Amino acid sequence: MARGSTTALVGAAAVTLLASAGASQEGGTRPSAARARADRIVAQMTLDEKIALVHGLFPPMAAGKTREELIPSAGHIDGLPRLGIPIVRESDASLGVANQVEQRKGDVATALPSSLATAASFDPATARAGGAMIGAEARAKRFNVLLAGGVNLTRDPWNGRNFEYLGEDPLLAGEMAGAHIAGVQSNRIVSTVKHFALNAQETGRMVADARIGEAALRMSDLLAFQIAIEKGRPGSVMCAYNKVNGDWACENDFLLNKVLKRDWGYPGWVMSDWGGVHSTAKAVTAGLDQQSGQELDRALYLGAPLKDAVQKGQVPVGRLDDMVARYLTGLIETGAYDAPPPAAAQPINYGRNADVAQAAAEAGIVLLKNENGVLPIARTARRIVVIGGNADVGVLSGGGSSQVRSVGGAPVEIPLAYGGSASFARITYHASSPLAALRRALPDARIDYLDGRNLSATLAAASQADLAIIFATQWTTEADDVPNLRLPDHQDALIAAVAGVQPRTVAVLETGGPVLMPWIDKVPAVVQAWYPGQRGGEAIANILSGRVNPSGRLPITYPADEKQPVRPLPIGLNRVAASDPAVYGIVQAESFPIDYVEGADVGYRWYERKRLKPLFPFGHGLSYTSFRYAAPVVTGGRTLTVTLDVINTGERAGADVPQVYVAREGSTAPMRLAAFRRVELKPGETKRVTLTAEPRVIADYDTRLPGWRIAAGRYRVAVGRDATDRSLVSTVTMAAATMKP
């Protein structure tokens, strides 16, 4: 499968949205060939046939509700053979074809590293390759709709699902999600984009009311979705559990009708999240097209109640026709309609796919700190001690619906006794041992392992070694937020103690996102490995040994202390009752508000606005080589471009990620990431690159237009290696411009 361009930019032409690809006639645009074909099919259907296509089963709870084979998975919608409409089988698939608690006994799949790790590559080609791999495995396993494409921005570092998403910046998240979706759909299957919108925490996710102004929402979370939809053209959009400004996301007229379908001209269908439907007439009138996993809702709202509402004239027949036509359009445009899933499972080249997962992990691992050249591990290090993190057997993965039963099995798997995810998540490791991989990479060294539980033995071993590598873990999961940003189980104390006896200590973090590092001044080298996937051990060993030069960049800000984030603790932490394990981890509680006071200033923008110095800024990442920028030329007018030389001034091949940040001169608004590119360079090599700014990042959203407005005048342009780098700043004049929503 073609990997696509490594350029992560959006030009002004990209502002032309999907309306030309075929919105419904209700939007006033000319229907696409796919929509016209869908309309012809709908015209031949009975009312009952239409109703049957706008709700789907949750296979684990749907025995006896269909004559078709129910593959244990996320969802199932019967086909309509007389009209050639294929059966639809849906699987969770953020990081691979999921099989969370082994519903399908013995069925394994390739596990990518966490999405946050992929985002850290700053490389859409990496995201696309991962999506293409997942899509190919899904088709081979007889699935044709994947619940992938998570693009919710990281507003709070303690969100338990941050590892599934793509960081805090709308341009980066949108570009990476779009590439991943396009990769999935290259296999003629559907990918969703999710969760639309503002599903930014897991505590009380079923009842939380996200509150934010329209302009701020358009310039942050919605911009990420907009770019992802433009780039990836997903067949379906999944609406979120939570409320947005008072209305449930799955019956939110502003989000679904006004933004998605009218302003963006989106032609596909809106499916609900599992357990996210609350009404019949209101939901479908507001833009919901399909009820997913009907057994998880309080009622089958889009079944008999919808039929009754249509017959009584409470829901127009035309609206039901539009719902079905959108569903068929999404299938037709992606190729899923004409290429139904195979009748039997197909062979999969798991070895080749594991290489894709390992490449993604290596591209996304971030070298946070490296004093005195502790890394890469010198060949003179004869005695190394590896400590903790179950590094002798595997690497940690995140929990929830994205959990993959990876090739090689799970050497560690711990069931949960309580919590929102207890019914569908386990603390699970992939069978990829960093210890074994290090021993292969460094055959001349003696490498011992201690689990860290015996502190005296651990410190004695560390003090006698040439180098200590301590693996620290933080498990995070869907349906539960972490209570704080500290490493659990006294790991901070262990790291500090080891560093106290061994000056050459390396901390390797397998976490779902940022953690505090009270020991940072004592530890000379820190590596952020995220959840590195099924070849994570090999990827970590290659980075530590220097076989691979680290090139990841942080897609998320690391706070210096717990007071720096906008909200220091999960909102509603004490308001949410324990979930009923029999209801798929769904938490029922009273609704509560979340006021996103930061507005569009998410992540690094908040830190700049409040003049806070983070522990590590967005975009940060070190290398074993060095880079220099030279001869920059910044041009303005109607399009902002930056052309510069990127020079590898070191002795190793490596990758750099020049980043362009923009703000209007005289404005108090923080600078925003407007363009980036990953550049691969040999030692001494120079490449001249041009970065074109995304115009909607330069613009502000004006609700009076409505649309995007670039004010004429001077703009500050910073080219740097992270969001705080102001070593190369210039000004440029931009012409006034407006763009449609």
N, C-alpha and C positions, 0 to 999 in steps of 0.2 A: 504494500500500500504506500502511495506517495506520502512522504512526510510533510510536504508543503513548505512554505517559506518560513524562515526563522525570523522574519521581520514582524515585530509586534507593534504595528502602527496602524492608525486609522486616518485616512485622508478625508478631505472635505466631501469627496464623492460618496463616502460611506453614509453620509447623513440622509441620502435617499433611502427611505425605509422600505419595509416589505409590502407596502401597498401595491407596488407594481407586480409583486409575485402573486397577487390574487387574494384580496380580502373578499368578504361577503358583499353581496349587492347592497346590504344595509349600510355599508361604509361609503357607498357611492363610487367605488372603483370598478373597473372592468374585471370580471372574474377571470382567473387563470384557467388554463386548459384543465388542470387538476380539479379546480372547483366546478367548472362546467360539467366535467365527467361525473363528479360526485352528485351534483344536482340531478343529473339524468338518472342516476341509480336511485336516489331518494324518491324520485317521482314514481318509481315502480314498487315502492314498499307499502305495506299495510301499516296501520297505526301500531299494532302489536310488535311488528318487526322493528319499527323505529324505537319504540320504548326499550326493546331488548338490547339495543346497542348503546344506550346512554347510562347504563349501570353495569358494574362488573363485580365478579365474585372474589372473595378472599379464600383461596383454595384450602388452607388448613381448617376452615370452619364451614366449608360449602359442600360437604358430602351429600350426594343425592340431588343436587340442584341442577345438574346437567348430565346429558348422556355422553358428552365428550370426555376425553381423558383429562383429569385435573392433575397437572404436575405441581407438587408442593412448591409454592413460590409466593410472590406478592399478589398477583392478580390474574384474572381469566375473563375473557369476553367471548362468548360463542360467535362463530361466523354465521353467514347466511349463504349456504351453498347454492341456492337457486339463482342468486345474483352474483356469485363469485366473490362474496365478501369473506376474507379469511378469518380464521380463528386468531385471537390475540392472546398471547401469553406474556405476562409482564414479570420482570425480575428487578429487585434492587440491584444497583450496579455502580455505585459511586466509584469503587476501587477495584471492581472485578465482579463477576457473576456471583451474587451473594448466596449463601446457604448458611444462615446465621447459627442456628442451633441444630444443624445437620438434619433438616427436614427431609432432604434427599440423601439417604444413607450412602456413603461412599463417593458422593459426587464432589469432586474438587475443581478448583479453578485457579487461574493465575491471579495473585494479589499484587496490585500496584502499591507503591508507597502512598501515604495520605495525600489528599488533594493539596494540602498546605505545602507539602514537600514538592509536588509538581509545580505549584505556583512559585516556589523559591527558585526554580530553574529560570524564571523569566523568559521562557522559551515556548511559544505556541507549538512548535514542531514536536516538542516532547509531549505536550498535552494531547496533540492529535494522534501521535503514535500510540499512546496509552488507550485513547478512546477507540482507535481502530482495532487494537488487540482485544479489548473487552467485547466490542461488537461482534468480532469474528467468533469468539468463544460462545457468546450468547446465541448466535444463530446456530452454531454446531450443537448447542444444548436444547434447541427448539424454542427459544424465546425470540420475540420480534418487537418488543417494546421494553426499553430499559429506563429505569427511574434514576437517571444520571443527571449531570449538568447542574450540580449545586453551585449557586453563585451568591448566596447571602453574604453580605459584607460582615466582617468582624467588627462589631461595635463594642464588644466587651471581651477581654482576654480570657475570662473564666467560662465562656460558653462551651458546654460539653461537646458541641458538634463542630467547633472551629476546624478540627482536623479534616473534616469532609469538604470544607469550603476553600476559597482561594484568596483569603486575606482581606485587607482593609481598604484597598484602593479600587475604585470602580473601573478604571481603564485596565489595570492588570487583571482583575477578576473577570471582566467581560471578555477580554481577548483570550485568556486561557480557557474559560468555559466554552466560548464559541469554537475554539479549535478542538477541544475534547468532544463536543457534540458532533462536529463535522466528522471527526474520526469514527465515532460510533455509527453514524448514519451512512458512512461509506459502505457499510455492509448491507444496505437496503433493509435497515430496521430503524425504528423510531427511538430517539432519545428525547426525554423531557428536558426542560430547564426548570429549576425549582429553588426555593419554595417562595412563591410570589405572593406577598413580599413581607420584608421586615421580620422574618423568623430568625431573630438574632439572639435568642436564648432558649434554653430547654426547660428551665424551671417554670412550671405553669404554662408551657407553650400552648396548651389547648384553650387557655382562657385569657392570656395576656392581651392587653389592648395597647398596641404600639401607636404613639402619638407623635406627629411631626408635621410641619408645614409642607405645602405642596412643592414650593420651589426647592427647599432643602431635600425633599425626597427625590425629586427629579434629578438633582445634581449628585446624588449619592447612590443609593441602592437601586433606584430605577434605571439610572444610567448604566450600571453594571449589567442589568437584565437586557437593556436595549442593545448594547454592544454585543452581548452573547447571542441574542436572537438574530441580529444582523449577520454575524459571522458564522453562526452554526446552523441557522434556519431549522430549529427543532420542530419536530412534528407535533409536539404537545407542550403545553405549559402546565405545571402543577401548582395550584394555589396552596397557600399555607394554612396552618392550623389557627394561628392567632387572629385577633382583630387588628384592623388598621383604621385609626381615627374613628372608632366606634362601631364599625361593621366588620363581620367576619370576612377574612380574606377571600373565602370561597363564595361569598355573596356580596361582594364589594363592587358596586356599580362603577365607582371611580377607577379602581384598578383594572377591572376586567373589560368593561365596555368602553370607558372613555380613554384610558391610556393604552391598553394592550390592543384592542380591536379597532378603535377609531383612530387614535393618533399614530400608532405604529403599524396599522394595517395588517395585523397578524392574521394569517389565514387558517391556522391549525385549530386544535381543540384544547379547551381548558379542562383538565381532569382535577378532581379533588385529591387532597392528601387523604390517607387512609384514616377514616374517623373524623373527617373535617367538614361534613355537611350538616346543616342545621335546619334546612327548610326546603320547600318544593318551589312554589311560585316565585318567592323572592330570589332564591338562588339562581334559577334559570333565567329570570328576567334580568338579573344583575350580570349574567354572562357565564355562569357555570354550564359546561356542556356534558359532563359525565361524572357520575358518582363512582368512586373507586372503592374497592374492598367493602362492599355494602354491609357485610356482617359486622363491621366495626362501628357503624353509625347507630344511632338510637332507632332509626327507622329506615326503610328502603324508600327514601324520599323521591327518587327519580324512577320508581317503578309504578305500581298501581296508583299512588297519589298523583303522579305526573299525568298519567293517562286520564284520570278523572278530571284534573284541572284543565287539560286540553279539551276534553269533551264538553266541559261546562263553560268554555270560553275564557277561563281565568288565565290561561297561557295560550297565546295564538299558535295555530298550527304552523305558521311560518317560522316561529321561534324554534319549535321542535325540529322542523326540517333543517334549520340552520345548524342546530346542535349536531345532528347526524351527518350533515354535509361537511362540517368542520372535522369531525372524526375521520370521515373517509378521505378528505383532502390531505390530512396529515399522513395517513397511510399511503396515499397515492404519490404525493410529492417526494416522500423518502424512498419509495420503491418497495415498501413493505406490503402494499396491496397486491402487487403482481409477483411477489416472491415470498409466498407464505413459508412459515417454518417447515423444515424437513420432517418427514413422517417418522424418522428414527434419528437418534443421536449420531453425529458425525465425528470422525477422528480429529484430534487436536494436537498440534505440535507444541507441547508444553515447554520443551526445552527452548525453542525459539522465543516463545512468549515470555519466558522467565528472563531472557536477555533484555527484552523491552522494559520489564519491571526494574531490572538492575540498573539499566542506563538512566531511567527516570530517577531512581534513588541517588545515583552518583551525581546527577546534574543538580539535584535539589539539596543535598547536604551542605550546610553552611558552616564555614570555619569562622566562629565568632571572635576568638582571641587566640593569639599565637606569639607569646613573648619568647624572646631569645631562641627562636627557631626550634622549639621543642618538637614541632611537627614539620615535615614528615619524620617518622621514627628513623633515627639514624641507624645505619648498619652496624654501628659500634655498640648499640644497646643489646647486650648479650642476655640479660636477665630482666624479664618483664613480668609484672603481676597484673592480672585482669581481675577486677573486683565487681561483684554485684550484677543486678539487672538481669539475672538468668542468662547472662552472656555465654554460658557454656552450652546452652541448648537452643537459643533462638532470640528473636526480636519481637517486641511488643506490637500489637495492633490495636486500633480503636474499636469501640464497641457500638452495637446497634444494628440498624438495617443494612449498613454497608459492610458488615463482617463477611469476609471471604474464608471459606474452608480451603486453604491453599494446598497446592501440591506438596507432598511431604508430610502432611499432618500437622497436628498441634501438640508440641511437646509439653506445653503447659496450658491448662484450660480449667478455669475456676468458676463454678456457678455462683450466681448472686442470690443472696437470701432476701434482699429488700431493694427498694429503689424503683424509679420509674422504668428502668430498662430490664428489670429482673426476669421478665417473662420471655425476652427475646435477645438477651445478650449474655456473653460470658467473657471473663478476662482471658484473652486468647493470645498466644504467641505463635509466630510462624517458625517453622523448623529451619532456621538459617543461623547457625551459631557464629557470632563474631569471634569467639575464641578459636574455633576450628579454622575459620578463614584467616585469622592472623597467623596461626601456626603454619598454614600453607604459604602465606605471603612472606613470612620471615622464618625460613627453615633453619637458619643458623642460630636462632635465639631460643633460649629456654623461656617458655611462657606458661606460668602457673595461674590457676584460677582459685579464688576464694569467694564465697557468696556474701561475705561481709558481716555475717551474723556474730561471729566471734571477733570482737573488736581487738582484743590483744593479739590474736594470731594474724589478723588483717594488718595491723600497724607494724608488726614485726616483719611480715613479708614485704610490705611496701617500703620499709626503711632499708631493707637489704637489696632491693632491686635497683636496676638502672633507670626504670621508668614504671610508673603506676598508671593504669587506665581504669577509671571507675565509671561504670555504666549506671546512670540514674534514670528511673522510669516514672512516668505519671500516666495512669490510665484514665482516659476520658471516654464518654459515651453519649450517644443520642439519649434523650429523655432525662438526663441528669446533668446539671452544671457542677463544676468543681467548687467546693466551698471557699477556697482561697487559692492563691498562686504559689504556695510553697510546695516543694517536693514532699510527697507523703512518706510516712514510715521512717522518719528521722534521717532521711538520706542527706539533708543539708549538713547535719552534724557529722555524718560519716565522711563526706567529702572534705569538710574542714579538717577533720582529724587526720585523714590520709595526707592531705597537703601539708599538714604540720610536720610530718616526718619524712616526706618525699617532695623535694623542690621541683622535681620533674613529674608533675601530675597532670594527666589529661582527663577532663570530664566529658563524657559522651552522653548527650541528653536524648532519650527516646520519650518525647512528650507530645501532647496534643496541641501545644501552642506555647506561649510565653510562660516562663516560671521565674520567680525571684531567685537571685543568686547571692545570698549573703556572704558567700565564700569567694566571690569573684576576684578579690585582690590577692588571694593566696594561691590561686590556681592559674598557672601560666597559659594553659591551652584549653579551649572549650569548643566542642563540636556539637552543632545541633543536627541530629540525625532524624528528627521527627518520628513517625511510624514508618519505617523504611521498606515495608513490603517483604515479599517472600524470598527475595535475594538480598535482604538488608544486611545480613552479616557479611556477605562478600563485598557489598558496596562500602560499608564502614571500614572494613579492612583495607580496601584499595585506597580509600582516602587517607587513613592513618599511616599507611606504609609509603604513600607517595606514588603508588602505581597510577592513581588518578589525581589530578590537580583539582582541589575544591573550587567550585564556581558558583555555588548557590548564593542567593541574596534574600534577605528577610522580606517576606511579603506582609509582615505584621510587626508593629512596634513592641519592643520589650521594655516594660516599665522598670524604673530604678527602685520603686517602692510601691506598696499597695495603695498609696494615696493618689498616685498619678492618674490612673484610669478615670474616665468620667464617672463611672459607678464602681465603687470599690468592692461591692458584694452583689451576688445575684439578686435582682429585684424579685420580691415575692418569695424569698427563700423560706420564710416562716408562715406563708399563707397557704402553701400547697399541702394537701393531705397525701398520705401514702397511697400509691396507686394500687389498683386491683390487678394482681398478676394475670387474672383470667381475661383481662381486657387489653392485651397487647401493649401494656405499659402506658395506657392513656390515663392521664391524671385529671380528675374532676375536682374543681374548686371554684370559688367565686372569682369572677373577672376582676382584674386589677390593672391600673394604667402603668405604662412605661413612657415617661416623657423624655424623648431623645433631644435633650437640651443642646447637644453639640450640633444638631442639624446636619448640614452637609460636611462639617469639619470632623470627619471620622478619622480615627487613628492618628497618623503623624500630623495631620492638619490640626487636631486638637492640641497636640504637644506644642506646635508652633504658636498657635493662638494663645495658649496659656503660658508660653515661654518656659516650658518644662524640658529638662534634659533627660532623655530616656537612658536606660542602661545600654541598649543597642537600638539604633534607629531603623525605620523602614528602609529597605534597599541595601543595608549593610551586609558585607560579606568579604572575607579575606581570601587570598590566594597564595600559592607557593612561588608565584612569580610576581612581577610588578608591571604596572601599566602607566602610561602617560597620555594626556590629551594635548593636541597641538593644532594650530592654525584654524581656530573655529571661525565660522562665518554664519551669522544669524540674519535671516531675512524675514521681513514682515509683509505688510500689505494685506492681501486677502487670505494668505496661507502662511503660517509660521513654520519655518524650517531651520534646522541647525545642521551644518555640515562641519565635520572635524576629522582629524586624524586620530585613530586609536593605535597606540604603539605598545607592543610588548617589550619592555626594557629589561626583562629578566632572562633567565637561562632555561626556563621550562615553557612548554606549550601550555596555554591556558585560555580561559574565556573571561571577558570583561562584559559589564553591562552598563554602558553609559545611559544616564537617565536625565530627562529634560523636565524641569519644573518651571511653572509660569505663574505670575500674578500681575494684576494691573498696577501700574505705578501710582503710588499715593493711596492705594487701597489697604485697608487693615486686614483683608482676607489672607489666609495662609496661602503659600505656594502649593500648586497642585501638579501631580505627575501628568505630563501631557504627551510623552513619548518615551520609548525605551527600545533597546535592541541588544540582544546577546551577540557578541562578536568573538569568534574563535581565532586565535592568533598563535603562530609559531614563534619561537624565540627570536627576538629582533624584528619581527614582522610588523609592518604598518598597513592598516586598512583605512581608507577614507570612506566615511559613512555619512549618510544623510538621514536625519530623523525628522519626520513630519508630525507636527502637533495635532492631536485630536481637537477639532474646533469647538466641540461642546465642553471641553475642559477649560479652554480659554474663555468661553462665554459664561454668562450667568443665565439662569432660567427666569424668564419674566412672565408671570401669570397674567399680565395685562395684554400681552400680544395675542394669544399665548404662544410661547416658543422660546427659542434660545436667542440671546442678544450679545454680540460682541461690541463693546463700546469702543469707539474710535479713540486712539491715543497711544501713549507709551506703556509698554509692558516690560517687566523684569523677567529675564530668562536665565535660569541657572542650569549649568550642565555639571553633573556631579556623579558620585558613586553611591550616594544615599540621600535621604530626604533632608539632611541637615548640612550637606556639603555646599558651601557658597564660595568655593575657591575660584570658580569661573562663572562670573555673572556679567551680563550685558543687558542693554535695553534695545527695544525694537518698537517701531510704530505699526499698529494694526489699523486696518480700515474698518469702518462700521459694517456690521453684517447681522442679519437675522436668519434663523433657521426654524423650520417647522418643529413641533414637539416631537 
